[in-house]
Amino acid sequence: MSVENSRNSASIKMDFRRFFTSVLIWTILSFTFLPFFLILLVYRYIVGKLVPLVHRNVTAQLGSSDASFIIGNNEISCHNAVCYGFEGNMELEEVCSRFESSVICKRDGKGNLMFPELQQFVVNRCGYPFWEWDSSFNIRNHVRTLHPDPHKGTPLGPQDVLNLMQSEIVDTPYPPSRSPWEIVIISNFKDTPRLGEEWGYAGTALVLHIDHVLGK
């Protein structure tokens, strides 16, 4: 009985020593690295306040989640592309006009732009990414028409459009000093027939190519 009690006592002492050692190590690490974290937080806060005052075109610092998509030299790491099909033909000027009035220039109840980042691009200031206004913003720099020459007028089905999205759109880098988004117009698009229909409608495919850093 005494031997068993002795073993239990030794086990308790060992557990206590391990616990005490763990607490001591974490305490030392906390007091060692905590000042560095606090300095970084204070520096980030000061930079976030001073940079927009020094650089008038700079608006706001990117949040941590948005900044995680920046892989270096302000290059974007995640591309998103969504395709919409429309009946009939849509010209470039029509797309520009509609998107500018309904999205680019849309304002909230206080008169602020609802999507200001669509007119901004990412810059590096003092080691942190910021949004900066594109002083020469023009929506026509973000809307283009894709002419798939290999098809030579043959109607493009959904799979053809998907192939073009991969080869001609998603893999194309965004121009520097411009907001990372674009609309690509693909004419001569023919959708798959709906149930009960012999032919799918002929029209236009619009591809919205936008970077994840613009996501909300």
Backbone hydrogen bonds, N-H to C=O, Kabsch-Sander energy under -0.5 kcal/mol:
donor,donor_aa,acceptor,acceptor_aa,energy
5,N,1,M,-2.2
6,S,2,S,-2.1
7,R,3,V,-2.0
8,N,4,E,-2.4
9,S,5,N,-2.4
10,A,6,S,-2.1
11,S,7,R,-2.4
12,I,8,N,-2.4
13,K,9,S,-2.2
14,M,10,A,-2.2
15,D,11,S,-2.5
16,F,12,I,-2.4
17,R,13,K,-2.3
18,R,14,M,-2.3
19,F,15,D,-2.6
20,F,16,F,-2.9
21,T,17,R,-2.6
22,S,18,R,-2.5
23,V,19,F,-2.5
24,L,20,F,-2.4
25,I,21,T,-2.5
26,W,22,S,-2.6
27,T,23,V,-2.2
28,I,24,L,-2.4
29,L,25,I,-2.7
30,S,26,W,-2.5
31,F,27,T,-2.3
32,T,28,I,-1.5
33,F,29,L,-2.8
34,L,30,S,-2.4
37,F,33,F,-2.0
38,L,34,L,-2.5
39,I,35,P,-2.4
40,L,36,F,-2.3
41,L,37,F,-2.4
42,V,38,L,-2.5
43,Y,39,I,-2.6
44,R,40,L,-2.7
45,Y,41,L,-2.1
46,I,42,V,-2.5
47,V,43,Y,-2.7
48,G,44,R,-2.4
49,K,45,Y,-1.3
50,L,46,I,-2.6
51,V,47,V,-2.3
53,L,50,L,-0.8
54,V,50,L,-1.9
55,H,51,V,-3.1
56,R,54,V,-0.7
58,V,55,H,-1.4
59,T,131,W,-2.7
62,L,129,P,-2.2
67,A,63,G,-2.8
68,S,64,S,-1.1
69,F,66,D,-1.7
70,I,67,A,-1.8
71,I,69,F,-0.6
71,I,75,E,-2.3
75,E,72,G,-2.1
77,S,69,F,-1.9
80,N,210,I,-2.3
82,V,208,L,-2.0
84,Y,206,L,-2.8
86,F,204,T,-2.8
88,G,202,A,-1.9
95,V,91,E,-2.1
96,C,92,L,-2.5
97,S,93,E,-2.5
98,R,94,E,-2.4
99,F,95,V,-2.5
100,E,96,C,-2.3
101,S,97,S,-2.0
102,S,98,R,-2.2
103,V,99,F,-1.9
104,I,99,F,-1.8
105,C,100,E,-2.6
106,K,103,V,-0.9
108,D,112,N,-2.5
111,G,108,D,-1.7
114,M,106,K,-2.5
118,L,115,F,-1.4
119,Q,116,P,-2.1
120,Q,117,E,-1.7
121,F,132,E,-2.3
123,V,130,F,-2.5
125,R,123,V,-0.6
125,R,128,Y,-3.0
128,Y,125,R,-1.6
130,F,123,V,-2.9
131,W,60,A,-2.9
132,E,121,F,-2.6
133,W,57,N,-2.8
134,D,119,Q,-2.7
135,S,133,W,-1.0
137,F,134,D,-1.8
141,N,138,N,-2.4
142,H,139,I,-1.9
144,R,183,I,-2.4
146,L,185,I,-3.0
147,H,145,T,-0.6
149,D,147,H,-1.6
151,H,148,P,-1.5
152,K,148,P,-0.6
152,K,149,D,-1.3
154,T,151,H,-1.9
156,L,188,N,-2.8
157,G,155,P,-0.5
161,V,157,G,-2.0
162,L,158,P,-2.2
163,N,159,Q,-2.1
164,L,160,D,-2.1
165,M,161,V,-2.5
166,Q,162,L,-1.7
167,S,163,N,-2.3
168,E,164,L,-2.9
169,I,164,L,-0.8
169,I,165,M,-0.7
170,V,165,M,-3.5
171,D,166,Q,-0.7
172,T,169,I,-1.4
178,R,175,P,-0.8
181,W,179,S,-2.3
182,E,209,H,-2.4
183,I,142,H,-3.1
184,V,207,V,-2.7
185,I,144,R,-2.9
185,I,183,I,-0.5
186,I,184,V,-0.5
186,I,205,A,-3.0
187,S,146,L,-0.5
187,S,185,I,-0.6
189,F,203,G,-2.3
190,K,156,L,-3.2
191,D,201,Y,-2.4
197,E,194,R,-2.5
203,G,189,F,-3.6
204,T,86,F,-2.6
205,A,186,I,-2.9
206,L,84,Y,-3.1
206,L,204,T,-0.5
207,V,184,V,-2.7
207,V,205,A,-0.5
208,L,82,V,-3.1
208,L,206,L,-0.6
209,H,182,E,-2.9
209,H,207,V,-0.8
210,I,80,N,-2.6
210,I,208,L,-0.7
211,D,180,P,-2.2
212,H,78,C,-2.2
214,L,211,D,-1.7
215,G,212,H,-1.7
